[in-house]
Amino acid sequence: WFSSMYYQCLMFFPSVYNYLYTMRRNVRSLLCLTITLMVCNVAILMVAWFGFKDFDGYNHYDTATGEKTNNAEYTDAGNENAYVLSFYLFSPFWALYFVIGMCIAFLYDAYHPAERHTAWVW
């Protein structure tokens, strides 16, 4: 999985870099793009949360007492765990974080916070 994510990021890095390079000194558009991608990320997380919050999982502990349950009670989970894990490992969602990181790097370069009067804040 890690190798496939690495190769996926290598695959679309040049095109994202070229797109961001055209906007390299435009702080406003870089900030808007970064905020848009972060809102998109929050939307994906909210869809996942509201979609998966009522799933049955492996109940290793009794929710009322906090004590460990016997083996028969936590081996009967349905397919929900596979759905959640598949959603978590779906590589385009992780690629979004990579692109957000690239946008923030270009935004940092465009803003030059170390060269500002308030550089001590950074």
C-alpha positions, 0 to 999 in steps of 0.5 A: 500500500505504501509503495502504491501511494508513493508511485501514485504521488510520483505519477501526478506530482509533475502535473500538480507542480506545473499547475501550482508553478503557474500560480506561484506568486499569487497568494490569494489564489493559492490560499483559495485553492488550499482552503477549497481542498481542505473543505473538500477533505472535511466533506469527505471525512463527514461523509465517512463519519456519518456513513460509518458511525452506526456500524457494528465493529469488533466489540473487544470491550463491554461498553457498559463496564469496560471489561474485556468480552469473551472471544465469541462476542468479538469474532462476529462482526459483519463486513462493516470493518472491511468497508471502513478499512477500504475507505481508509486505505483508498489512495485518492483520499490520501493523495488529497493530503499530498496535494494540500501539502504541495499547495501549502509549500507554494503558499509559504514560498509566495508569502515569505513569512521569514522576511516579514516584520512579524517573522518571530510568529513563524 
